[in-house]
Amino acid sequence: MEIRYAEPNDLPGIVDIINYYNANGISTFDSRQYSTKEKLSWFDQFDNSSPYKLIVARADTRISGYTSSIIYRDKEVFSRTIETGIYVHPEQSGMGIGSQLYEFLFQELSRHQLHRAVAGVALPNEASINLHKKFGFREIGKFDEYAYFKDRFISSIWLQREI
């Protein structure tokens, strides 16, 4: 398993994972199926020299998962806070790939002047909550039934950790 910064040729595999969760889950709050071309501008927001990173796990020729750190809110007062996300290919969940991705991401983020990482997890998702807690996140609150998606109300738990 190779863990590294994402490259443009990884985008089709990343989009496959995005599309899977869009079609089969609630975590993305999106049901649209994207083409690789449609996700190019999303991909372009990441920069290895900034705190906004896109990291992939690759086994052979397949993207096994990805993690990202993105701008939390577009205001200067939040410049030391990032939001993280993590997705593992459904056929490879439970194999430690998420842990390897987060370990790499937080090692890289420690090189930046950041104070907090936040993550929102749509409920139910015990596996994601447990992964976040493993990496030092603690629960800070719940948005109860704040989103209406796929014909039901969805709640999310928010977590944070120091960097």
PyMOL commands that set and color helices and strands:
alter all, ss='L'
color gray80, all
select helices_A, chain A and resi 8-24+37-43+76-78+90-92+97-109+126-134
alter helices_A, ss='H'
color red, helices_A
select strands_A, chain A and resi 2-5+54-59+62-71+81-88+116-122+138-149+152-162
alter strands_A, ss='S'
color yellow, strands_A
deselect
rebuild
show_as cartoon
